[in-house]
């Protein structure tokens, strides 16, 4: 059984199993963030990288990225909770979320995490976090999304997800005349 099959079996399986696995998903997510942050700081010292945007400049540029990323993540979590699920792929909502930030990009939570990590790197003046570990984190998540989450979503939501996927970009919103995607607009 592949990872996409496993995630599908859990996501569509008994609620109790999903609830028991949710803390594990949160632990893995928190652990990977910790690795990125500590790995970046260690890389700065190990290679002897200079401070990235030292002084108040790093703070002035980093805080907006960190704040915007955290707010976007919070908005996404609220959408998942409203749909009676969690952002943890092992305990997702039963419906495909396509509103709010999900009308603009398919993975706004990760966009927020990436922005927050980049901002934290600037705030901490860490080239390792901002320019090495965060881009590596993005690449790892991109591979995971393509190999695990997207196949599982396609299996669970079928043509609705296929259409959503063709209309909404993965991470960076398209500039559109009338805004983002909506299920109602796609059926016209």
LINQUI-V886867 format. One record per backbone hydrogen bond with DSSP energy under -1.0 kcal/mol. NH is the residue of the N-H (numbers start at 1). CO is the residue of the C=O. If there is no record, write none. Layout:
BEGIN
{{NH	CO} {NH	CO}}
END
This chain:
BEGIN
{{6	2} {7	3} {8	4} {9	5} {10	6} {11	7} {12	8} {13	10} {18	14} {19	15} {20	16} {21	17} {22	18} {25	21} {26	22} {27	23} {28	24} {29	25} {30	26} {31	27} {32	28} {33	29} {34	30} {35	31} {36	32} {37	33} {38	34} {39	35} {40	36} {41	37} {42	38} {43	39} {44	40} {45	41} {46	42} {47	43} {48	44} {49	44} {52	125} {59	55} {60	56} {61	57} {62	58} {63	59} {65	61} {66	62} {67	63} {68	64} {69	65} {70	66} {71	67} {72	68} {73	69} {74	70} {75	71} {76	72} {77	73} {78	74} {79	75} {80	76} {81	77} {82	78} {83	79} {84	81} {85	80} {86	91} {91	88} {102	99} {103	100} {104	101} {105	101} {106	169} {107	170} {111	107} {112	108} {113	109} {114	110} {115	111} {116	112} {117	113} {118	114} {119	115} {120	116} {121	117} {122	118} {123	119} {124	120} {125	122} {126	121} {130	126} {131	127} {133	128} {134	129} {136	132} {137	133} {138	134} {139	135} {140	136} {141	137} {142	138} {143	139} {144	140} {145	141} {146	142} {147	143} {148	144} {149	144} {150	145} {152	148} {153	149} {154	150} {155	151} {156	152} {157	153} {158	154} {160	157} {162	158} {163	159} {164	160} {165	161} {166	162} {167	163} {168	164} {181	103} {186	182}}
END
